[in-house]
Amino acid sequence: MTRDSGFGIRDSGFGIPVAIALGSNLGDRERCLRDALALLEPTVHGLRASSFHETDPVGVGDQPRFLNAAAIGRTTLTARALLDILLDIERRFGRERPWPGAPRTLDLDLILYGSAIVDEPGLVVPHPRFRERRFVLEPLAQIAGDWVDPVTGRRVGELAGSR
């Protein structure tokens, strides 16, 4: 039997609900996002993705436009282990970090990990800037608008509407 978990994910009682933001502004952006989603499927069960959103760069200077999306599903991994997999997938796509905000073939951010609040070196969940980023909120609201941000107590759809 499955039921709605309250996070916009069909709940089979298996794993922690997670939300991941995807972005690309170099190369074949759409292919990068589609291929990254395929690589996430073994780790993020019941993976559902938003549509792709073309967005202007925000706070990173003069760069090519981004293609952004969000994905949700469930994982049995810890937040740290999932982050390590996201970083590995980025590296497989040639992601380089010559400076903060540099253009990227692929950017994968762990946005939400159930209702957990995590603050460790190199890992902060919920993502500390997701509430300010329309390019994260709009795709995420499309697939998980009822997910409650554990820090503010506000639903993702509500946060997206206030941007």
C-alpha positions as CSV (number, residue, x, y, z in Angstrom):
1,M,0.0,0.0,0.0
2,T,1.3,3.5,-0.8
3,R,0.1,6.8,0.5
4,D,1.2,10.4,0.1
5,S,4.0,11.2,2.5
6,G,3.1,14.8,2.8
7,F,6.2,15.7,0.8
8,G,4.6,15.2,-2.6
9,I,6.2,11.7,-2.8
10,R,4.3,8.4,-2.9
11,D,5.3,6.8,0.3
12,S,6.0,3.1,0.4
13,G,7.5,3.5,3.9
14,F,11.0,3.2,2.4
15,G,13.7,5.8,2.9
16,I,13.8,9.5,3.6
17,P,12.2,12.1,1.2
18,V,14.8,14.3,-0.5
19,A,14.7,17.3,-2.8
20,I,17.6,18.0,-5.2
21,A,18.1,21.1,-7.4
22,L,19.7,20.7,-10.8
23,G,21.3,23.4,-13.0
24,S,23.5,23.7,-16.0
25,N,24.8,26.6,-18.1
26,L,27.6,25.0,-20.2
27,G,27.4,22.6,-23.0
28,D,24.3,20.6,-23.9
29,R,22.4,21.8,-20.8
30,E,19.3,19.6,-21.4
31,R,21.3,16.5,-21.9
32,C,23.3,17.1,-18.8
33,L,20.2,17.4,-16.7
34,R,18.5,14.4,-18.3
35,D,21.7,12.3,-17.9
36,A,22.1,13.4,-14.3
37,L,18.5,12.4,-13.5
38,A,19.2,9.0,-14.9
39,L,22.3,8.6,-12.7
40,L,20.3,9.6,-9.6
41,E,17.6,6.9,-10.2
42,P,19.5,4.1,-8.4
43,T,20.1,6.2,-5.3
44,V,16.9,8.3,-5.3
45,H,13.9,5.9,-5.5
46,G,10.7,7.0,-7.1
47,L,12.5,9.9,-8.7
48,R,10.2,12.6,-10.1
49,A,11.5,15.7,-11.8
50,S,10.0,19.1,-12.6
51,S,10.0,20.5,-16.1
52,F,13.1,22.4,-17.1
53,H,13.2,26.1,-16.5
54,E,15.4,28.5,-18.5
55,T,16.7,31.2,-16.2
56,D,19.1,34.2,-16.2
57,P,22.2,33.9,-14.0
58,V,21.7,35.3,-10.5
59,G,24.6,36.7,-8.5
60,V,27.3,35.1,-10.6
61,G,28.2,37.8,-13.1
62,D,28.0,37.7,-16.9
63,Q,27.4,34.0,-17.8
64,P,25.3,31.9,-20.2
65,R,21.7,31.3,-19.2
66,F,20.9,28.3,-17.0
67,L,18.6,25.4,-17.4
68,N,17.2,24.4,-14.0
69,A,15.0,21.7,-12.6
70,A,14.2,20.0,-9.3
71,A,13.8,16.4,-8.4
72,I,12.3,14.5,-5.5
73,G,12.3,11.0,-4.3
74,R,13.4,8.8,-1.4
75,T,16.8,7.5,-0.3
76,T,18.2,5.2,2.3
77,L,21.4,7.1,2.4
78,T,22.5,9.6,5.0
79,A,22.5,13.3,3.9
80,R,26.3,13.2,3.8
81,A,26.4,10.0,1.7
82,L,23.9,11.5,-0.7
83,L,25.8,14.8,-1.0
84,D,29.0,12.7,-1.8
85,I,27.1,11.0,-4.6
86,L,25.8,14.4,-6.0
87,L,29.4,15.7,-6.0
88,D,30.7,12.6,-7.7
89,I,28.0,13.0,-10.4
90,E,29.0,16.6,-10.9
91,R,32.7,15.6,-11.3
92,R,31.7,12.9,-13.9
93,F,30.1,15.7,-15.9
94,G,33.4,17.8,-15.8
95,R,32.3,20.2,-13.1
96,E,35.1,22.5,-12.1
97,R,35.1,25.0,-9.3
98,P,37.8,27.6,-10.3
99,W,36.0,30.3,-8.3
100,P,32.7,30.6,-6.5
101,G,29.8,31.0,-8.9
102,A,31.9,29.8,-12.0
103,P,29.9,28.5,-15.0
104,R,29.1,24.8,-14.7
105,T,28.3,21.8,-16.8
106,L,26.2,20.5,-13.9
107,D,25.2,21.7,-10.4
108,L,23.4,19.4,-8.0
109,D,22.3,20.8,-4.6
110,L,20.7,18.8,-1.8
111,I,17.9,21.1,-0.9
112,L,15.8,19.2,1.6
113,Y,16.3,15.9,3.4
114,G,13.0,15.0,5.0
115,S,12.3,17.4,7.8
116,A,15.9,17.3,9.0
117,I,18.0,20.3,9.8
118,V,21.7,19.5,9.3
119,D,24.6,21.9,10.0
120,E,28.0,20.2,9.6
121,P,31.2,21.3,7.9
122,G,30.5,21.2,4.1
123,L,26.8,20.2,4.6
124,V,23.9,22.5,5.5
125,V,20.3,21.2,4.9
126,P,17.9,22.7,4.1
127,H,20.1,24.4,1.6
128,P,20.8,27.8,3.2
129,R,19.9,29.9,0.1
130,F,17.1,27.9,-1.5
131,R,14.4,30.3,-0.1
132,E,15.9,33.2,-2.0
133,R,16.2,31.4,-5.3
134,R,13.3,31.5,-7.7
135,F,15.2,29.1,-10.0
136,V,15.0,26.5,-7.2
137,L,11.6,27.3,-5.7
138,E,9.5,27.4,-8.9
139,P,10.6,23.9,-10.2
140,L,10.4,22.5,-6.6
141,A,6.9,23.9,-6.1
142,Q,5.8,22.3,-9.3
143,I,6.5,18.8,-7.9
144,A,6.4,19.3,-4.1
145,G,4.6,22.5,-3.3
146,D,3.2,21.1,0.0
147,W,6.7,20.2,1.4
148,V,7.3,22.2,4.5
149,D,10.6,23.9,5.1
150,P,11.6,22.7,8.5
151,V,13.3,26.0,9.3
152,T,10.5,28.5,8.5
153,G,7.5,26.1,8.7
154,R,6.3,27.5,5.4
155,R,5.4,25.3,2.4
156,V,7.6,25.4,-0.7
157,G,4.6,26.6,-2.8
158,E,4.1,29.5,-0.4
159,L,7.8,30.3,-0.5
160,A,7.7,30.3,-4.3
161,G,4.7,32.6,-4.3
162,S,6.5,35.1,-2.1
163,R,9.5,35.5,-4.4
